[in-house]
Amino acid sequence: MESFSGKLAVVTGGGSGMGRELVRQLAAQGCSVAACDWHAAAVARAAAAAQPDAPPGVLVTGHSCDVSEEEQVLRFRDELLEQHSAGHVDLVFSNAGIGGGASFVRGPREAWERTFAVDWWGVYYVARAFLPLLIASGDGVLVNTSSVDGFWATGGPGMPNTAYSAAKFAVKGFTEALIEDLRANAPQVRVAVVMPGHVGTDILANSRRAQGLPEPSEMSQAQLEELIPPGARTGLVRAGLLPADASVEDLRRTLTQMENDFRDKAPLRAAEAATIILDGVRSGSWRILVGKDASMLDAAVRAQPEAAYDYRTLFGAMAQRAREAAG
Ligand SMILES: NC(=O)c1ccc[n+]([C@@H]2O[C@H](COP(=O)([O-])OP(=O)(O)OC[C@H]3O[C@@H](n4cnc5c(N)ncnc54)[C@H](O)[C@@H]3O)[C@@H](O)[C@H]2O)c1
């Protein structure tokens, strides 16, 4: 697929971050887009903002849909086919995702299952609903967003990330398994798995809201401790970002700061990430790493799989590679 012009793309989680940028860039490149989000107002705004930059004849629509509910995915499919007067779709970006369910050992079961439901079952239901329409395209591409947590199952020292990693490993495994299945049974469709490193978006705040948690200023001590576990707190104290005898107020301030810094101090912005994803899809790649951090981590884990969770060895090897690359 050398150009997106004249195609119809589906983007889940189109209301924010990389999804919103995919909607904007696809539309600007002449591709009609049907975007969904469980946050209906956000996706309506994203669709309306993308439309003016699109060439004549391109339609951008926003739809309300929680991808973890199969009936809602099927309703979204039927709604977009009607609004776009279409009998097939050419591209599906299964991008919607949330964080949460960090600790399997200590955390609430609901947060774990909510994260897994969105990040895994959402991708599964979307693939089920849209594969026949990609086959009907004659030249379809299914693009599933995993993460570096799809090949490295941790947030780093003291920061377990169990539900998210389990779901993102599943997305990566499913997508890779489809390569041969499609080659054998539906060669007019191909797949790609997207594995971003750190991209500056509102995913931390959006995930907190998706998990039903209030703004940091309203959070209880137990809720704060769930989001900033003891191991992470030790790291924050060491980095001078939190006093050793942190009060509840300190934790609230730090959480707000973490959400903002995640968005504002990332090595890559959402628009740059979307461009990398679209370039990867156009080039025919099935494996799209987004960001230098993702590429370095991927190389380090592949080089020494046994050291993946031995942070000193892993980070040491990454620093060594970075020095060599810098000459
Ligand atoms: N930002 C990063 O550093 C990063 C890194 C690796 C992977 N990812 C993955 O990239 C994808 C996009 O993340 P982002 O950073 O742009 O986040 P984001 O929060 O900015 O955007 C995600 C969008 O998905 C929507 N969404 C969440 N749950 C949904 C549901 N059940 N149904 C429909 N829509 C839903 C949200 O409302 C939001 O608009 C996610 O799958 C995420 O896991 C992000």
The ligand as a Tripos MOL2 file, in Angstrom:
@<TRIPOS>MOLECULE
LIG
   44    48     1     0     0
SMALL
NO_CHARGES

@<TRIPOS>ATOM
      1 N1          2.0810    6.7580   25.1810 N.am      1 LIG1
      2 C1          2.9660    5.8040   25.2990 C.2       1 LIG1
      3 O1          4.1070    6.0170   25.7720 O.2       1 LIG1
      4 C2          2.6500    4.4020   24.8240 C.ar      1 LIG1
      5 C3          3.6990    3.4550   24.8390 C.ar      1 LIG1
      6 C4          3.4380    2.1640   24.3960 C.ar      1 LIG1
      7 C5          2.1750    1.8170   23.9350 C.ar      1 LIG1
      8 N2          1.1780    2.7530   23.9430 N.ar      1 LIG1
      9 C6         -0.1180    2.3330   23.4340 C.3       1 LIG1
     10 O2         -0.5000    3.1920   22.3910 O.3       1 LIG1
     11 C7         -1.9360    3.2650   22.3070 C.3       1 LIG1
     12 C8         -2.3700    4.7190   22.2860 C.3       1 LIG1
     13 O3         -1.9740    5.3030   23.5160 O.3       1 LIG1
     14 P1         -1.8140    6.8750   23.7650 P.3       1 LIG1
     15 O4         -0.5360    7.0350   24.5010 O.co2     1 LIG1
     16 O5         -2.0640    7.6250   22.5390 O.co2     1 LIG1
     17 O6         -2.9680    7.0870   24.8440 O.3       1 LIG1
     18 P2         -4.1550    8.1670   24.9690 P.3       1 LIG1
     19 O7         -4.7400    7.9440   26.3110 O.co2     1 LIG1
     20 O8         -3.6850    9.5240   24.6280 O.co2     1 LIG1
     21 O9         -5.1710    7.6800   23.8390 O.3       1 LIG1
     22 C9         -5.8580    6.4530   23.9580 C.3       1 LIG1
     23 C10        -7.3110    6.6730   23.5780 C.3       1 LIG1
     24 O10        -7.9880    5.4120   23.7210 O.3       1 LIG1
     25 C11        -9.2450    5.6690   24.3110 C.3       1 LIG1
     26 N3         -9.7600    4.4730   24.9740 N.ar      1 LIG1
     27 C12        -9.3610    3.9390   26.1580 C.ar      1 LIG1
     28 N4        -10.1080    2.8710   26.4480 N.ar      1 LIG1
     29 C13       -11.0060    2.7220   25.4480 C.ar      1 LIG1
     30 C14       -12.0440    1.7940   25.1850 C.ar      1 LIG1
     31 N5        -12.3340    0.8200   26.0650 N.pl3     1 LIG1
     32 N6        -12.7470    1.9210   24.0440 N.ar      1 LIG1
     33 C15       -12.4760    2.9310   23.1660 C.ar      1 LIG1
     34 N7        -11.5170    3.8440   23.3690 N.ar      1 LIG1
     35 C16       -10.7850    3.7410   24.4860 C.ar      1 LIG1
     36 C17        -8.9990    6.7940   25.2970 C.3       1 LIG1
     37 O11       -10.2000    7.4760   25.6520 O.3       1 LIG1
     38 C18        -8.0210    7.6640   24.5100 C.3       1 LIG1
     39 O12        -8.7240    8.6280   23.7480 O.3       1 LIG1
     40 C19        -2.4480    2.4620   23.5030 C.3       1 LIG1
     41 O13        -2.7850    1.1610   23.0760 O.3       1 LIG1
     42 C20        -1.2500    2.4160   24.4310 C.3       1 LIG1
     43 O14        -1.2860    1.3000   25.2830 O.3       1 LIG1
     44 C21         1.3870    4.0350   24.3830 C.ar      1 LIG1
@<TRIPOS>BOND
     1     1     2 1
     2     2     3 2
     3     2     4 1
     4     4     5 ar
     5     4    44 ar
     6     5     6 ar
     7     6     7 ar
     8     7     8 ar
     9     8     9 1
    10     8    44 ar
    11     9    10 1
    12     9    42 1
    13    10    11 1
    14    11    12 1
    15    11    40 1
    16    12    13 1
    17    13    14 1
    18    14    15 2
    19    14    16 1
    20    14    17 1
    21    17    18 1
    22    18    19 2
    23    18    20 1
    24    18    21 1
    25    21    22 1
    26    22    23 1
    27    23    24 1
    28    23    38 1
    29    24    25 1
    30    25    26 1
    31    25    36 1
    32    26    27 ar
    33    26    35 ar
    34    27    28 ar
    35    28    29 ar
    36    29    30 ar
    37    29    35 ar
    38    30    31 1
    39    30    32 ar
    40    32    33 ar
    41    33    34 ar
    42    34    35 ar
    43    36    37 1
    44    36    38 1
    45    38    39 1
    46    40    41 1
    47    40    42 1
    48    42    43 1
@<TRIPOS>SUBSTRUCTURE
     1 LIG1         1 GROUP 0 **** ****
